[in-house]
Amino acid sequence: MYRHIIHLHIPAFPIAVARVSQPELRDRPVAVAPPHSERALLLSVSPEARREGVFKGMPLGKAVKFCPGLTVLPPDRDFTVKACQVLAKMVAQYTPLWEPSRPGHIYLDVTGTYRLWGRAKDTASRLRREIKEHLCLSGMVGVAGNKMVSSIASWIASSEGLLDVDHGQESSFMAPLKASVLPGIGHVRRKILLEELNIFLVREVAALDIGTLKLVFGQQAYVIHQRALGIDPTPVYPPRMEPTVAEEVTLPQDENDDEKLLGILYGLVERCSHQLSSRALLPRKAGLIFRYTDQEEIMRQINLPRMTFWDFDLYAPMERIFLRACRRRVRVRFIKVWFQDFSPPTTQLSLFPARAPLMEKKALATQALNRIRERYGDEVIRYGRTA
């Protein structure tokens, strides 16, 4: 069955969101970058700044020289996340099959919704209009039979903000475009195509045989050839709704002392352990995210060596992955831990009960601590390492 995929693309999403609350930023060159360092790289750039020669990834000091009137905003991840949530609520009204690829970029599979919303092009136009009226955000929309073509269409949409690629015209649409638009062609391979093979357009990539493509792309040759023909079978993956127990904290003061950070980590694990034990959930997987002062974010996941909900068993693997991941000298601003993939406690007796008395004592002690906290508050009893 032919699919109808919409790709919504809001250019420079963090800046577009900031302009809603700060109208004075409109029609001015604006960029987002960590402050206090000329070497910091620009994370987002407005169209006005791009016209001045500023681009994403340029060092801040160099960008200011290119564009003296550049307004630089510090990253505000929390505000951006809230804006993404509001945008997601509006998108979810049209179809349950929607996939956020990154902030301001969402795929919608509207196949089979003709009786509800009409043609896919009409649905895209209505969605774009509602986002403009209710959120004051201007989006570009591409409509096609697959994710790749709809995404590229949204990038090159005209001033009307909408481009519809008809069924069967994907190859013709892709042919005159630059080869660099194809996903999977990085800087090195682009250089090989341009300098050694003298290939500039997608139709020239599509004309190459698989043997020649393998010399450049290796095992990805067949996939690149399919993409050059406008073929992309990738489905739209809806957001995961897997139940999770999580705790997070934004530090009142940025910190890079390992002992203090590990104490904060233990406190988060302790609070998660309390939730897990009260709900009798045994997690199989765990993970953590921490964010540095310069907004670089690190995420790690781990399969837990044993299924347990006691903090003294959960903390050790979390400490190990934190110490392996936290290698920079930059201070940490935000930490989050989570546990998922749960199973209920087993009622089967252990074949090796030698450690049972010790584990039973730990369990009873933890249960007593939890009862005290429930009655008098979380801060009434604290481990020394969390103080």
VENJOMO-V502023 format. One record per backbone hydrogen bond with DSSP energy under -0.5 kcal/mol. NH is the residue of the N-H (numbers start at 1). CO is the residue of the C=O. Records with the same first field share a line. If there is no record, write none. Layout:
# VENJOMO-V502023
NH=CO ; CO
This chain:
# VENJOMO-V502023
5=3 ; 144
6=108
7=142
8=6 ; 106
9=7 ; 140
10=104
11=9
13=10
15=12
16=12
17=13
18=14
19=15
20=16 ; 17
21=17
22=18
25=22
26=23
28=25
31=71
32=44
33=73
40=37
42=58
43=32
44=32
46=30
50=46
51=47
52=49
53=50
54=49
57=42
58=55
60=40
61=38
63=59
64=60
65=61
66=62
67=63
70=67
71=29
72=70
73=31 ; 71
80=76
81=77
82=78
83=79
84=80
85=81
86=82
87=83
88=84
89=85
90=86
91=87
92=88
93=90
94=91
95=91
98=96
99=107
101=99 ; 105
102=105
105=102
106=8
107=99
108=6
109=97
110=4 ; 108
113=110
116=113
117=113
118=113 ; 114
123=119
124=120
125=121
126=122
127=123
128=124
129=125
130=126
131=127
132=128
133=129
134=130
135=131
136=131 ; 132
137=131
139=137
140=9
141=161
142=7
143=163
144=5
150=146
151=147
152=148
153=149
154=150
155=151
156=152
161=158
163=141
165=143 ; 163
166=164
169=166
173=169
174=170
175=171
176=172
177=174
179=200
181=178
182=179
185=182
186=184
190=186
191=187
192=188
193=189
194=190
195=191
196=191 ; 192
197=192
199=193
202=177
203=175
204=201
205=201
206=202
207=203
208=204 ; 205
213=209
214=210
215=211 ; 212
216=212 ; 213
217=213
218=214
220=217
221=218
224=220
225=221
226=222
227=223
228=224
229=225 ; 226
230=227
231=226
237=235
238=236
239=98
245=339
246=244
247=337
249=335
251=249 ; 333
255=332
258=256
261=257
262=258
263=259
264=260
265=261
266=262
267=263
268=264
269=265
270=266
271=267
272=268
273=269
274=270
275=271
276=272
277=273
278=274
279=275
280=276 ; 277
281=276
282=343
283=281 ; 308
284=340 ; 341
285=340
286=302
287=338
288=300
289=336
290=298
291=334
292=296
293=331
295=292
298=290
300=288
302=286
304=284 ; 302
308=306
313=310
314=310
315=311
317=313
318=314
319=315
320=316
321=317
322=318
323=319
324=320
325=321
326=322
327=325
332=255
333=291
334=291
335=249
336=289
337=247
338=287
339=245
340=285
341=243
343=282
345=280
355=352
356=353
359=355
360=356
361=357
362=358
363=359
364=360
365=361
366=362
367=363
368=364
369=365
370=366
371=367
372=368
373=369
374=370
375=371
376=372
377=373
380=377
381=378
386=383
387=383 ; 384
